[in-house]
């Protein structure tokens, strides 16, 4: 694989790799992991053409590097993603309410177990198909569906609980 072929096939997934890493790690560590992933992908450039989906292979490499980083230094995730609200809302109170809802959703997702957090990120944020998620996480489709269902239910329950608490004035 030439340098140009590598750039054409692997570089387009850079943003997806970063979003996956960012869901697991903080921003600076996520940037480092994505760079490490590209170095690893470059070193395995001969093998890349054998894979059906370069994107799935790159996601697996990135996921494994993130997990290695967590294991290597007893990593603690923290903070919420920065979120920019769309400008189409005119009233500041609507903007604030929407931002609070998004922050509550981020908190609910962050409280999920790591596997469920990754599955919900890949399916609902990255909009990957179940088969691609299966390749990335090396799990069977039923396990992915079950974990996604449980993750969504946990997020829904936690958001309902937060809203009930907020609107009951406690």
DSSP file (Angstrom, degrees, kcal/mol; ACC not computed):
  #  RESIDUE AA STRUCTURE BP1 BP2  ACC     N-H-->O    O-->H-N    N-H-->O    O-->H-N    TCO  KAPPA ALPHA  PHI   PSI    X-CA   Y-CA   Z-CA
    1    1 A X              0   0    0      0, 0.0    44,-0.1     0, 0.0     2,-0.1   0.000 360.0 360.0 360.0 128.1    0.0    0.0    0.0
    2    2 A X     >  -     0   0    0      1,-0.1     4,-2.3    43,-0.0     5,-0.2  -0.305 360.0-105.2 -80.9 169.3    1.4    3.3   -1.0
    3    3 A X  H  > S+     0   0    0      1,-0.2     4,-2.6     2,-0.2     5,-0.2   0.907 121.7  50.7 -60.6 -42.7    1.3    6.5    1.1
    4    4 A X  H  > S+     0   0    0      2,-0.2     4,-2.5     1,-0.2    -1,-0.2   0.895 109.3  49.8 -65.7 -40.5   -1.4    7.9   -1.1
    5    5 A X  H  > S+     0   0    0      2,-0.2     4,-2.2     1,-0.2     5,-0.3   0.904 111.1  50.6 -63.1 -40.8   -3.6    4.8   -0.9
    6    6 A X  H  X>S+     0   0    0     -4,-2.3     4,-3.0     2,-0.2     5,-0.8   0.938 111.2  47.9 -61.0 -47.4   -3.2    4.9    2.9
    7    7 A X  H  X5S+     0   0    0     -4,-2.6     4,-0.7     1,-0.2     5,-0.4   0.908 114.0  47.5 -60.3 -42.3   -4.2    8.5    3.0
    8    8 A X  H  <5S+     0   0    0     -4,-2.5    -1,-0.2    -5,-0.2    -2,-0.2   0.832 122.1  33.0 -70.3 -32.6   -7.2    7.8    0.8
    9    9 A X  H  <5S+     0   0    0     -4,-2.2    -2,-0.2    -5,-0.2    -3,-0.2   0.802 128.9  28.4 -95.8 -32.0   -8.4    4.8    2.8
   10   10 A X  H ><5S+     0   0    0     -4,-3.0     3,-1.6    -5,-0.3    -3,-0.2   0.839 106.5  64.5-103.1 -38.8   -7.5    5.5    6.4
   11   11 A X  G ><<S+     0   0    0     -5,-0.8     3,-1.9    -4,-0.7     4,-0.3   0.809  90.0  67.7 -61.6 -31.8   -7.5    9.2    6.9
   12   12 A X  G 3  S+     0   0    0     -5,-0.4     3,-0.3     1,-0.3    -1,-0.3   0.742  97.9  54.4 -61.5 -19.3  -11.3    9.7    6.2
   13   13 A X  G <> S+     0   0    0     -3,-1.6     4,-2.4     1,-0.2    -1,-0.3   0.374  76.8 103.6 -93.4   5.7  -12.0    7.8    9.5
   14   14 A X  H <> S+     0   0    0     -3,-1.9     4,-2.3     1,-0.2    -1,-0.2   0.898  79.8  48.7 -54.7 -46.3   -9.9   10.1   11.6
   15   15 A X  H  > S+     0   0    0     -3,-0.3     4,-2.5    -4,-0.3    -1,-0.2   0.890 111.0  49.9 -65.6 -39.1  -12.8   12.0   13.1
   16   16 A X  H  > S+     0   0    0     -4,-0.3     4,-2.3     2,-0.2    -1,-0.2   0.903 110.3  50.9 -64.4 -40.3  -14.7    8.8   14.0
   17   17 A X  H  X S+     0   0    0     -4,-2.4     4,-2.6     1,-0.2    -2,-0.2   0.912 111.0  48.6 -63.2 -41.7  -11.6    7.4   15.7
   18   18 A X  H  X S+     0   0    0     -4,-2.3     4,-3.0    -5,-0.2    -2,-0.2   0.921 110.1  50.7 -65.6 -43.0  -11.2   10.5   17.7
   19   19 A X  H  X S+     0   0    0     -4,-2.5     4,-1.6     2,-0.2    -1,-0.2   0.906 111.9  48.1 -62.9 -39.5  -14.9   10.5   18.7
   20   20 A X  H  X S+     0   0    0     -4,-2.3     4,-0.9     2,-0.2     3,-0.3   0.952 114.9  44.6 -62.7 -48.9  -14.6    6.9   19.9
   21   21 A X  H >X S+     0   0    0     -4,-2.6     4,-3.2     1,-0.2     3,-0.5   0.873 110.6  55.3 -63.6 -36.8  -11.4    7.6   21.8
   22   22 A X  H 3< S+     0   0    0     -4,-3.0    -1,-0.2     1,-0.2    -2,-0.2   0.818 102.3  56.7 -67.5 -30.9  -12.9   10.8   23.3
   23   23 A X  H 3< S+     0   0    0     -4,-1.6    -1,-0.2    -3,-0.3    -2,-0.2   0.788 118.4  33.3 -68.3 -26.0  -15.8    8.9   24.6
   24   24 A X  H << S+     0   0    0     -4,-0.9    -2,-0.2    -3,-0.5     2,-0.2   0.817 126.8  25.4 -98.2 -36.7  -13.4    6.6   26.5
   25   25 A X  S  < S-     0   0    0     -4,-3.2     2,-0.1    -5,-0.1    52,-0.1  -0.608  88.7 -86.2-121.0 176.2  -10.6    9.0   27.4
   26   26 A X     >  -     0   0    0     -2,-0.2     4,-2.5    50,-0.1     5,-0.2  -0.341  52.7 -95.3 -78.8 173.0  -10.1   12.8   28.0
   27   27 A X  H  > S+     0   0    0      1,-0.2     4,-2.2     2,-0.2     5,-0.2   0.891 120.7  45.1 -62.2 -45.5   -9.3   15.0   25.0
   28   28 A X  H  > S+     0   0    0      1,-0.2     4,-2.1     2,-0.2    -1,-0.2   0.914 116.0  46.6 -68.3 -40.5   -5.5   15.0   25.1
   29   29 A X  H  > S+     0   0    0      2,-0.2     4,-2.5     1,-0.2    -1,-0.2   0.873 110.4  54.4 -66.9 -35.2   -5.3   11.3   25.7
   30   30 A X  H  X S+     0   0    0     -4,-2.5     4,-2.4     2,-0.2    -2,-0.2   0.913 107.6  49.7 -63.6 -42.3   -7.8   10.7   22.9
   31   31 A X  H  X S+     0   0    0     -4,-2.2     4,-2.1     1,-0.2    -2,-0.2   0.923 111.8  48.9 -61.4 -43.4   -5.6   12.7   20.5
   32   32 A X  H  X S+     0   0    0     -4,-2.1     4,-2.6     1,-0.2    -2,-0.2   0.912 110.8  49.9 -61.9 -42.9   -2.5   10.7   21.6
   33   33 A X  H  X S+     0   0    0     -4,-2.5     4,-2.6     2,-0.2    -1,-0.2   0.898 109.0  51.4 -65.6 -40.3   -4.4    7.4   21.1
   34   34 A X  H  X S+     0   0    0     -4,-2.4     4,-2.2     2,-0.2    -1,-0.2   0.911 110.6  49.1 -64.2 -40.4   -5.5    8.4   17.6
   35   35 A X  H  X S+     0   0    0     -4,-2.1     4,-2.1     2,-0.2    -2,-0.2   0.933 111.7  48.9 -62.4 -44.5   -2.0    9.3   16.6
   36   36 A X  H  X S+     0   0    0     -4,-2.6     4,-2.7     1,-0.2    -2,-0.2   0.888 108.7  54.6 -60.4 -38.6   -0.8    6.0   18.0
   37   37 A X  H  X S+     0   0    0     -4,-2.6     4,-2.9     1,-0.2    -1,-0.2   0.910 107.6  48.9 -63.0 -41.9   -3.5    4.2   16.1
   38   38 A X  H  X S+     0   0    0     -4,-2.2     4,-2.5     2,-0.2    -1,-0.2   0.884 110.8  50.2 -66.6 -36.9   -2.4    5.8   12.8
   39   39 A X  H  X S+     0   0    0     -4,-2.1     4,-2.2     2,-0.2    -2,-0.2   0.933 113.4  46.2 -63.6 -44.4    1.2    4.8   13.5
   40   40 A X  H  X S+     0   0    0     -4,-2.7     4,-1.2     2,-0.2    -2,-0.2   0.907 112.7  49.8 -65.1 -41.2    0.1    1.2   14.2
   41   41 A X  H  < S+     0   0    0     -4,-2.9     3,-0.2     1,-0.2     7,-0.2   0.896 110.2  50.9 -63.8 -39.6   -2.1    1.2   11.1
   42   42 A X  H >< S+     0   0    0     -4,-2.5     3,-1.5     1,-0.2    -1,-0.2   0.905 108.3  51.6 -64.2 -40.1    0.8    2.5    9.0
   43   43 A X  H 3< S+     0   0    0     -4,-2.2     3,-0.2     1,-0.3    -1,-0.2   0.749 114.9  43.5 -69.1 -21.3    3.0   -0.3   10.4
   44   44 A X  T >X S+     0   0    0     -4,-1.2     4,-1.3    -3,-0.2     3,-1.1   0.010  75.5 125.3-108.2  26.8    0.3   -2.8    9.4
   45   45 A X  H <>  +     0   0    0     -3,-1.5     4,-0.7     1,-0.3    -1,-0.2   0.799  68.9  57.9 -59.6 -29.8   -0.4   -1.3    6.0
   46   46 A X  H 34 S+     0   0    0     -3,-0.2    -1,-0.3     1,-0.2     4,-0.2   0.842 108.9  46.2 -68.1 -31.7    0.3   -4.6    4.2
   47   47 A X  H X> S+     0   0    0     -3,-1.1     3,-1.5     1,-0.2     4,-0.5   0.730  94.6  77.2 -81.4 -23.0   -2.5   -6.2    6.3
   48   48 A X  H >< S+     0   0    0     -4,-1.3     3,-1.7     1,-0.3    -1,-0.2   0.877  87.1  57.9 -58.9 -41.0   -5.0   -3.5    5.8
   49   49 A X  T 3< S+     0   0    0     -4,-0.7    -1,-0.3     1,-0.3    -2,-0.1   0.729  98.1  62.5 -65.3 -18.9   -6.0   -4.5    2.3
   50   50 A X  T <4 S+     0   0    0     -3,-1.5     2,-0.3    -4,-0.2    -1,-0.3   0.678  87.5  89.9 -77.7 -17.1   -6.9   -7.9    3.6
   51   51 A X  S << S-     0   0    0     -3,-1.7     3,-0.2    -4,-0.5     5,-0.0  -0.598  72.0-143.3 -84.9 141.4   -9.7   -6.5    5.8
   52   52 A X  S    S+     0   0    0     -2,-0.3     2,-0.5     1,-0.3    -1,-0.1   0.880  93.6  31.9 -67.8 -39.1  -13.2   -6.0    4.4
   53   53 A X     >  -     0   0    0      1,-0.1     4,-2.0     2,-0.0    -1,-0.3  -0.943  59.8-171.3-126.6 110.1  -13.7   -2.8    6.3
   54   54 A X  H  > S+     0   0    0     -2,-0.5     4,-2.7    -3,-0.2     5,-0.2   0.881  91.6  56.9 -63.1 -37.5  -10.7   -0.5    6.9
   55   55 A X  H  > S+     0   0    0      2,-0.2     4,-2.4     1,-0.2    -1,-0.2   0.926 106.7  47.2 -60.9 -46.1  -12.9    1.6    9.2
   56   56 A X  H  > S+     0   0    0      2,-0.2     4,-2.3     1,-0.2    -1,-0.2   0.907 112.6  49.6 -63.4 -41.8  -13.8   -1.4   11.4
   57   57 A X  H  X S+     0   0    0     -4,-2.0     4,-2.4     1,-0.2    -2,-0.2   0.920 111.6  48.6 -62.9 -43.2  -10.2   -2.4   11.7
   58   58 A X  H  X S+     0   0    0     -4,-2.7     4,-2.5     1,-0.2    -2,-0.2   0.878 110.6  51.5 -64.0 -37.9   -9.1    1.1   12.6
   59   59 A X  H  X S+     0   0    0     -4,-2.4     4,-3.0     2,-0.2    -1,-0.2   0.901 109.3  50.1 -66.1 -40.3  -11.9    1.3   15.2
   60   60 A X  H  X S+     0   0    0     -4,-2.3     4,-2.6     2,-0.2     5,-0.2   0.931 111.5  48.2 -62.3 -45.8  -10.7   -2.0   16.7
   61   61 A X  H  X S+     0   0    0     -4,-2.4     4,-2.2     2,-0.2    -2,-0.2   0.935 114.5  45.9 -60.0 -46.6   -7.1   -0.7   16.9
   62   62 A X  H  X S+     0   0    0     -4,-2.5     4,-2.4     2,-0.2    -2,-0.2   0.922 112.2  50.4 -63.7 -45.3   -8.3    2.6   18.5
   63   63 A X  H  X S+     0   0    0     -4,-3.0     4,-2.5     1,-0.2    -1,-0.2   0.927 111.6  48.4 -58.9 -45.7  -10.5    0.8   21.0
   64   64 A X  H  X S+     0   0    0     -4,-2.6     4,-2.3     1,-0.2    -1,-0.2   0.885 110.7  50.4 -64.7 -38.6   -7.7   -1.5   22.0
   65   65 A X  H  X S+     0   0    0     -4,-2.2     4,-2.2    -5,-0.2    -1,-0.2   0.886 110.3  50.7 -66.3 -37.3   -5.3    1.3   22.4
   66   66 A X  H  X S+     0   0    0     -4,-2.4     4,-2.3     2,-0.2    -2,-0.2   0.931 111.4  47.2 -63.5 -45.4   -7.8    3.2   24.6
   67   67 A X  H  X S+     0   0    0     -4,-2.5     4,-2.4     1,-0.2    -2,-0.2   0.882 110.8  52.3 -65.4 -37.1   -8.3    0.1   26.8
   68   68 A X  H  X S+     0   0    0     -4,-2.3     4,-2.3     2,-0.2    -1,-0.2   0.904 109.0  50.6 -62.3 -40.9   -4.6   -0.3   27.0
   69   69 A X  H  X S+     0   0    0     -4,-2.2     4,-1.2     2,-0.2     6,-0.3   0.905 110.2  49.3 -64.9 -41.4   -4.2    3.3   28.1
   70   70 A X  H  X>S+     0   0    0     -4,-2.3     5,-1.7     1,-0.2     4,-0.5   0.931 114.7  44.5 -62.6 -45.1   -6.9    2.8   30.8
   71   71 A X  H  <5S+     0   0    0     -4,-2.4     3,-0.5     1,-0.2    -2,-0.2   0.839 106.9  61.7 -67.7 -32.8   -5.2   -0.3   32.1
   72   72 A X  H  <5S+     0   0    0     -4,-2.3    -1,-0.2     1,-0.2    -2,-0.2   0.783 121.9  14.4 -70.4 -27.3   -1.8    1.2   32.0
   73   73 A X  H  <5S-     0   0    0     -4,-1.2    -1,-0.2    -3,-0.4    -2,-0.2   0.103 101.9-104.1-138.7  29.2   -2.4    4.0   34.5
   74   74 A X  T  <5 -     0   0    0     -4,-0.5    -3,-0.2    -3,-0.5    -4,-0.1   0.938  53.9-153.8  47.2  54.7   -5.6    3.3   36.3
   75   75 A X      < -     0   0    0     -5,-1.7     2,-0.5    -6,-0.3    -1,-0.1  -0.289  12.5-154.6 -66.2 137.1   -7.2    6.0   34.2
   76   76 A X        -     0   0    0     -3,-0.1     2,-0.2    -2,-0.0   -50,-0.1  -0.967  11.1-139.9-114.4 122.8  -10.2    7.9   35.4
   77   77 A X        +     0   0    0     -2,-0.5     2,-0.3    33,-0.1   -52,-0.1  -0.524  33.1 162.6 -77.5 148.6  -12.6    9.4   32.9
   78   78 A X        +     0   0    0     -2,-0.2    -2,-0.0     1,-0.1     0, 0.0  -0.990  24.1  36.6-159.5 162.9  -14.0   12.8   33.7
   79   79 A X  S    S-     0   0    0     -2,-0.3     2,-0.3   -53,-0.1    -1,-0.1   0.206  70.3 -92.7  77.3 160.7  -15.7   15.8   32.4
   80   80 A X        -     0   0    0      1,-0.1     2,-0.1     3,-0.0     3,-0.1  -0.759  41.7 -95.9-107.0 156.3  -18.3   16.2   29.7
   81   81 A X        -     0   0    0     -2,-0.3     2,-0.2     1,-0.1    -1,-0.1  -0.391  44.7-105.4 -63.7 146.2  -17.8   16.8   26.1
   82   82 A X        -     0   0    0     -2,-0.1     2,-0.4    -3,-0.0    -1,-0.1  -0.543  41.9-162.9 -68.2 141.5  -18.0   20.3   25.0
   83   83 A X        -     0   0    0     -2,-0.2     2,-0.6    -3,-0.1    20,-0.0  -0.993  13.5-155.7-135.2 130.9  -21.3   20.9   23.3
   84   84 A X        -     0   0    0     -2,-0.4     2,-0.1    15,-0.0     3,-0.1  -0.915  19.8-138.3-106.2 118.5  -22.4   23.7   21.0
   85   85 A X        -     0   0    0     -2,-0.6    10,-0.1     1,-0.1    11,-0.0  -0.427  29.2 -99.8 -72.5 147.0  -26.1   24.3   20.9
   86   86 A X    >   -     0   0    0      1,-0.1     3,-0.7    -2,-0.1    -1,-0.1  -0.367  24.8-133.7 -64.7 149.3  -27.6   25.1   17.6
   87   87 A X  T 3  S+     0   0    0      1,-0.2    -1,-0.1    -3,-0.1    -2,-0.1   0.477  85.6  92.4 -85.6  -2.4  -28.2   28.8   17.0
   88   88 A X  T 3   +     0   0    0      2,-0.0     2,-0.4     0, 0.0    -1,-0.2   0.565  65.1  89.6 -74.7  -6.0  -31.8   28.3   15.7
   89   89 A X    <   -     0   0    0     -3,-0.7     6,-0.0     1,-0.1    -4,-0.0  -0.773  59.0-166.4 -89.3 134.0  -33.3   28.8   19.1
   90   90 A X        +     0   0    0     -2,-0.4     2,-0.3     4,-0.0    -1,-0.1   0.854  61.8  72.5 -91.2 -35.7  -34.1   32.4   19.9
   91   91 A X     >  -     0   0    0      1,-0.1     4,-1.8     2,-0.0     3,-0.3  -0.641  69.9-141.9 -89.1 137.0  -34.8   32.4   23.6
   92   92 A X  H  > S+     0   0    0     -2,-0.3     4,-2.6     1,-0.2     5,-0.2   0.833 101.5  57.7 -62.2 -33.1  -31.9   32.0   26.0
   93   93 A X  H  > S+     0   0    0      2,-0.2     4,-2.4     1,-0.2    -1,-0.2   0.881 106.0  49.0 -67.8 -35.6  -34.0   29.9   28.4
   94   94 A X  H  > S+     0   0    0     -3,-0.3     4,-2.6     2,-0.2    -1,-0.2   0.903 111.7  49.9 -66.0 -40.8  -34.7   27.4   25.6
   95   95 A X  H  X S+     0   0    0     -4,-1.8     4,-2.5     2,-0.2    -2,-0.2   0.927 112.7  46.7 -62.4 -45.0  -31.0   27.3   24.9
   96   96 A X  H  X S+     0   0    0     -4,-2.6     4,-2.4     2,-0.2    -2,-0.2   0.908 112.6  49.5 -64.9 -42.7  -30.1   26.7   28.5
   97   97 A X  H  X S+     0   0    0     -4,-2.4     4,-2.2     2,-0.2    -2,-0.2   0.913 112.2  47.8 -63.2 -43.0  -32.8   24.1   28.9
   98   98 A X  H  X S+     0   0    0     -4,-2.6     4,-2.3     2,-0.2    -2,-0.2   0.917 111.6  49.9 -64.1 -43.4  -31.6   22.2   25.8
   99   99 A X  H  X S+     0   0    0     -4,-2.5     4,-2.5     1,-0.2    -2,-0.2   0.898 109.9  51.2 -63.2 -39.8  -28.0   22.4   27.0
  100  100 A X  H  X S+     0   0    0     -4,-2.4     4,-2.4     2,-0.2    -1,-0.2   0.905 108.7  51.6 -63.1 -41.1  -29.0   21.1   30.4
  101  101 A X  H  X S+     0   0    0     -4,-2.2     4,-2.1     2,-0.2    -2,-0.2   0.916 110.8  47.8 -61.4 -42.5  -30.8   18.2   28.8
  102  102 A X  H  X S+     0   0    0     -4,-2.3     4,-2.5     2,-0.2    -2,-0.2   0.909 111.2  50.5 -65.7 -41.6  -27.8   17.3   26.7
  103  103 A X  H  X S+     0   0    0     -4,-2.5     4,-2.4     1,-0.2    -1,-0.2   0.893 109.7  51.0 -63.3 -38.9  -25.5   17.5   29.7
  104  104 A X  H  X S+     0   0    0     -4,-2.4     4,-2.4     2,-0.2    -1,-0.2   0.900 109.8  50.2 -65.3 -39.1  -27.9   15.2   31.6
  105  105 A X  H  X S+     0   0    0     -4,-2.1     4,-2.6     2,-0.2    -2,-0.2   0.911 110.0  50.5 -64.1 -41.7  -27.8   12.7   28.7
  106  106 A X  H  X S+     0   0    0     -4,-2.5     4,-2.7     2,-0.2    -2,-0.2   0.911 111.1  48.8 -61.6 -42.1  -23.9   12.9   28.7
  107  107 A X  H  X S+     0   0    0     -4,-2.4     4,-1.4     2,-0.2    -2,-0.2   0.910 111.2  49.9 -63.8 -41.4  -23.9   12.2   32.5
  108  108 A X  H  < S+     0   0    0     -4,-2.4     4,-0.4     1,-0.2     3,-0.2   0.919 113.8  44.9 -64.0 -43.1  -26.3    9.3   32.0
  109  109 A X  H >< S+     0   0    0     -4,-2.6     3,-1.4     1,-0.2    -2,-0.2   0.899 109.8  55.5 -67.4 -39.8  -24.2    7.8   29.3
  110  110 A X  H 3< S+     0   0    0     -4,-2.7    -1,-0.2     1,-0.3    -2,-0.2   0.775 102.4  57.8 -64.0 -25.4  -21.0    8.4   31.2
  111  111 A X  T 3< S+     0   0    0     -4,-1.4    -1,-0.3    -3,-0.2    -2,-0.2   0.572  86.9 101.8 -82.9  -7.3  -22.4    6.4   34.2
  112  112 A X  S <  S-     0   0    0     -3,-1.4    39,-0.0    -4,-0.4    -3,-0.0  -0.314  88.4 -89.7 -70.2 157.5  -22.9    3.3   32.0
  113  113 A X     >  -     0   0    0      1,-0.1     4,-2.6     4,-0.0     5,-0.2  -0.342  45.8-105.1 -60.6 153.6  -20.5    0.3   32.1
  114  114 A X  H  > S+     0   0    0      1,-0.2     4,-2.3     2,-0.2     5,-0.2   0.859 117.9  50.0 -53.6 -45.0  -17.7    0.7   29.6
  115  115 A X  H  > S+     0   0    0      1,-0.2     4,-2.4     2,-0.2    -1,-0.2   0.931 113.1  45.5 -63.2 -46.7  -19.0   -1.9   27.2
  116  116 A X  H  > S+     0   0    0      1,-0.2     4,-2.6     2,-0.2     5,-0.2   0.881 111.3  54.0 -64.3 -37.8  -22.5   -0.3   27.1
  117  117 A X  H  X S+     0   0    0     -4,-2.6     4,-1.8     1,-0.2    -1,-0.2   0.912 110.7  46.0 -62.2 -42.9  -21.0    3.1   26.7
  118  118 A X  H  X S+     0   0    0     -4,-2.3     4,-2.7    -5,-0.2    -2,-0.2   0.908 112.9  49.8 -66.9 -41.6  -19.0    2.0   23.7
  119  119 A X  H  X S+     0   0    0     -4,-2.4     4,-2.6     1,-0.2     5,-0.3   0.923 111.5  47.2 -65.5 -43.9  -21.9    0.3   22.1
  120  120 A X  H  X>S+     0   0    0     -4,-2.6     4,-2.0     2,-0.2     5,-0.8   0.869 112.9  51.1 -66.3 -34.7  -24.2    3.3   22.5
  121  121 A X  I  X>S+     0   0    0     -4,-1.8     5,-2.7    -5,-0.2     4,-1.1   0.948 113.7  43.4 -64.3 -49.2  -21.5    5.5   21.1
  122  122 A X  I  <5S+     0   0    0     -4,-2.7     6,-2.7     3,-0.2    -2,-0.2   0.891 123.8  34.7 -66.9 -39.8  -20.9    3.4   18.1
  123  123 A X  I  <5S+     0   0    0     -4,-2.6     4,-0.2     4,-0.2    -3,-0.2   0.946 128.8  28.0 -82.6 -50.2  -24.6    2.7   17.3
  124  124 A X  I  <5S+     0   0    0     -4,-2.0    -3,-0.2    -5,-0.3    -2,-0.1   0.772 132.8  28.7 -90.1 -26.8  -26.3    6.0   18.2
  125  125 A X  I  <<S+     0   0    0     -4,-1.1    -3,-0.2    -5,-0.8    -4,-0.1   0.874 131.2  32.6 -97.2 -52.0  -23.6    8.6   17.7
  126  126 A X  S   <S-     0   0    0     -5,-2.7    -3,-0.2    -6,-0.1    -4,-0.2   0.624  96.2-139.0 -80.4 -12.7  -21.4    7.1   15.0
  127  127 A X        +     0   0    0     -6,-0.3    -4,-0.2    -4,-0.2     2,-0.2   0.852  39.4 167.6  56.5  40.0  -24.5    5.4   13.4
  128  128 A X        -     0   0    0     -6,-2.7    -1,-0.2     1,-0.1     2,-0.1  -0.516  37.3-109.7 -80.4 151.9  -22.6    2.2   12.7
  129  129 A X     >  -     0   0    0     -2,-0.2     4,-2.2     1,-0.1     3,-0.2  -0.393  28.8-110.0 -75.2 158.7  -24.4   -0.9   11.6
  130  130 A X  H  > S+     0   0    0      1,-0.2     4,-2.4     2,-0.2     5,-0.1   0.868 118.9  55.1 -58.4 -38.0  -24.7   -3.9   14.1
  131  131 A X  H  > S+     0   0    0      2,-0.2     4,-1.8     1,-0.2    -1,-0.2   0.887 108.1  48.4 -64.5 -38.9  -22.3   -5.9   11.9
  132  132 A X  H  > S+     0   0    0     -3,-0.2     4,-2.6     2,-0.2    -2,-0.2   0.904 111.2  49.8 -67.7 -40.9  -19.7   -3.2   12.0
  133  133 A X  H  X S+     0   0    0     -4,-2.2     4,-3.0     1,-0.2     5,-0.3   0.892 107.4  55.8 -63.0 -38.7  -20.0   -2.9   15.8
  134  134 A X  H  X>S+     0   0    0     -4,-2.4     4,-1.2    -5,-0.2     5,-1.2   0.904 110.0  45.2 -59.3 -42.5  -19.7   -6.7   16.0
  135  135 A X  H  <5S+     0   0    0     -4,-1.8    -2,-0.2     2,-0.2    -1,-0.2   0.923 114.9  47.5 -66.7 -44.4  -16.4   -6.5   14.1
  136  136 A X  H  <5S+     0   0    0     -4,-2.6    -2,-0.2     1,-0.2    -3,-0.2   0.937 124.1  30.2 -64.1 -47.9  -15.1   -3.6   16.2
  137  137 A X  H  <5S-     0   0    0     -4,-3.0    -1,-0.2    -5,-0.2    -2,-0.2   0.527 100.7-129.9 -92.1  -5.9  -16.0   -5.0   19.6
  138  138 A X  T  <5 +     0   0    0     -4,-1.2     2,-0.3    -5,-0.3    -3,-0.2   0.947  63.7 128.6  54.4  53.3  -15.5   -8.7   18.5
  139  139 A X      < -     0   0    0     -5,-1.2    -1,-0.2    -6,-0.2     2,-0.1  -0.886  63.4 -99.9-130.0 160.7  -18.9   -9.7   19.9
  140  140 A X     >  -     0   0    0     -2,-0.3     4,-1.7     1,-0.1     3,-0.2  -0.471  35.7-111.8 -80.8 160.7  -21.9  -11.5   18.5
  141  141 A X  H  > S+     0   0    0      1,-0.2     4,-2.5     2,-0.2     5,-0.2   0.857 113.8  54.4 -62.1 -39.6  -24.9   -9.6   17.2
  142  142 A X  H  > S+     0   0    0      1,-0.2     4,-2.6     2,-0.2    -1,-0.2   0.904 107.4  50.5 -63.6 -41.0  -27.3  -10.7   20.0
  143  143 A X  H  > S+     0   0    0      2,-0.2     4,-2.5     1,-0.2    -1,-0.2   0.887 111.0  49.7 -63.8 -38.0  -24.9   -9.6   22.7
  144  144 A X  H  X S+     0   0    0     -4,-1.7     4,-2.6     2,-0.2     5,-0.2   0.936 111.7  47.7 -65.8 -45.6  -24.6   -6.2   21.1
  145  145 A X  H  X S+     0   0    0     -4,-2.5     4,-2.5     2,-0.2    -2,-0.2   0.910 113.3  48.1 -62.4 -42.2  -28.4   -5.8   20.8
  146  146 A X  H  X S+     0   0    0     -4,-2.6     4,-2.5     2,-0.2    -1,-0.2   0.940 113.8  46.0 -64.4 -47.1  -28.9   -6.9   24.4
  147  147 A X  H  X S+     0   0    0     -4,-2.5     4,-2.4     1,-0.2    -2,-0.2   0.880 113.3  50.0 -64.8 -37.5  -26.2   -4.5   25.7
  148  148 A X  H  X S+     0   0    0     -4,-2.6     4,-2.8     2,-0.2     5,-0.2   0.920 110.9  49.3 -66.0 -43.0  -27.6   -1.6   23.5
  149  149 A X  H  X S+     0   0    0     -4,-2.5     4,-2.3    -5,-0.2    -2,-0.2   0.923 113.2  46.3 -61.3 -44.6  -31.1   -2.2   24.8
  150  150 A X  H  X S+     0   0    0     -4,-2.5     4,-2.5     2,-0.2    -1,-0.2   0.888 112.5  50.9 -65.5 -38.9  -29.9   -2.3   28.4
  151  151 A X  H  X S+     0   0    0     -4,-2.4     4,-2.6     2,-0.2     5,-0.2   0.942 111.4  46.8 -64.4 -47.1  -27.8    0.9   27.9
  152  152 A X  H  X S+     0   0    0     -4,-2.8     4,-2.8     1,-0.2    -2,-0.2   0.901 113.0  49.6 -62.2 -40.8  -30.7    2.8   26.3
  153  153 A X  H  X S+     0   0    0     -4,-2.3     4,-2.9    -5,-0.2     5,-0.2   0.914 111.1  49.3 -64.6 -42.2  -33.1    1.7   29.1
  154  154 A X  H  X S+     0   0    0     -4,-2.5     4,-2.4     2,-0.2    -2,-0.2   0.914 113.5  46.0 -63.8 -42.4  -30.6    2.7   31.8
  155  155 A X  H  X S+     0   0    0     -4,-2.6     4,-2.8     2,-0.2     5,-0.2   0.938 113.7  49.1 -64.8 -46.2  -30.1    6.1   30.1
  156  156 A X  H  X S+     0   0    0     -4,-2.8     4,-2.5    -5,-0.2    -2,-0.2   0.927 113.5  46.7 -59.0 -46.5  -33.9    6.6   29.7
  157  157 A X  H  X S+     0   0    0     -4,-2.9     4,-2.4     1,-0.2    -1,-0.2   0.904 113.5  48.4 -63.2 -41.6  -34.5    5.6   33.4
  158  158 A X  H  X S+     0   0    0     -4,-2.4     4,-2.4    -5,-0.2    -2,-0.2   0.904 112.3  48.2 -68.2 -39.8  -31.8    7.9   34.6
  159  159 A X  H  X S+     0   0    0     -4,-2.8     4,-2.7     2,-0.2    -2,-0.2   0.902 111.8  50.2 -65.3 -40.6  -33.0   10.8   32.5
  160  160 A X  H  X S+     0   0    0     -4,-2.5     4,-2.8    -5,-0.2    -2,-0.2   0.918 111.1  49.3 -62.4 -42.7  -36.6   10.3   33.7
  161  161 A X  H  X S+     0   0    0     -4,-2.4     4,-2.2     2,-0.2    -2,-0.2   0.910 112.1  47.9 -62.5 -43.1  -35.3   10.2   37.3
  162  162 A X  H  X S+     0   0    0     -4,-2.4     4,-2.5     2,-0.2    -2,-0.2   0.908 113.7  47.1 -65.1 -42.2  -33.3   13.4   36.8
  163  163 A X  H  X S+     0   0    0     -4,-2.7     4,-2.8     2,-0.2     5,-0.2   0.913 111.5  50.5 -66.6 -42.4  -36.3   15.1   35.2
  164  164 A X  H  X S+     0   0    0     -4,-2.8     4,-1.3     1,-0.2    -2,-0.2   0.913 112.8  46.9 -60.5 -42.8  -38.7   14.0   37.9
  165  165 A X  H  <>S+     0   0    0     -4,-2.2     5,-1.3    -5,-0.2     4,-0.3   0.915 113.8  48.4 -63.9 -43.7  -36.3   15.2   40.6
  166  166 A X  H ><5S+     0   0    0     -4,-2.5     3,-0.8     1,-0.2    -2,-0.2   0.904 115.0  43.0 -64.6 -43.0  -35.9   18.6   38.7
  167  167 A X  H 3<5S+     0   0    0     -4,-2.8    -1,-0.2     1,-0.2    -2,-0.2   0.618 104.4  63.4 -85.2 -12.0  -39.6   19.2   38.2
  168  168 A X  T 3<5S-     0   0    0     -4,-1.3    -1,-0.2    -5,-0.2    -2,-0.2   0.471 108.7-121.3 -87.2  -1.4  -40.7   18.1   41.7
  169  169 A X  T < 5       0   0    0     -3,-0.8    -3,-0.1    -4,-0.3    -2,-0.1   0.690 360.0 360.0  75.3  18.4  -38.7   21.0   43.1
  170  170 A X      <       0   0    0     -5,-1.3    -4,-0.1     0, 0.0    -1,-0.1   0.461 360.0 360.0 -81.0 360.0  -36.4   18.8   45.3
